[in-house]
């Protein structure tokens, strides 16, 4: 059996069930394309906006980070935990650099 995690979202991940086992997969090429498009749009800008897109985290990447590192980027308190934010920044730069807009650490307020 196979189904989309969200029927109305064409970019959601696929769930494949085989008895008691399951597998998740997701085509993230459109996220990579969007990240590249955003990087190009920021090139040459001398003044950075106060708020900016730092990285794109597709669902499948969020699940991978949760499983491998125990960090839930969707948890309501995630953005209040500076240590976890720093860890996710490093993880994204090391493992998913094509989804990161800027290699420098996120600006803190």
Secondary structure, 3 states (H helix, E strand, C coil): CEEECCCCCCCCCEEEEECCEEEEECCCHHHHHHHHHHHHHHCCCCCCCCCCCCECCCHHHHHHHHHHHCCCCCCCCHHHCHHHHHHHHHHHHHHCHHHECCCCCCCCC
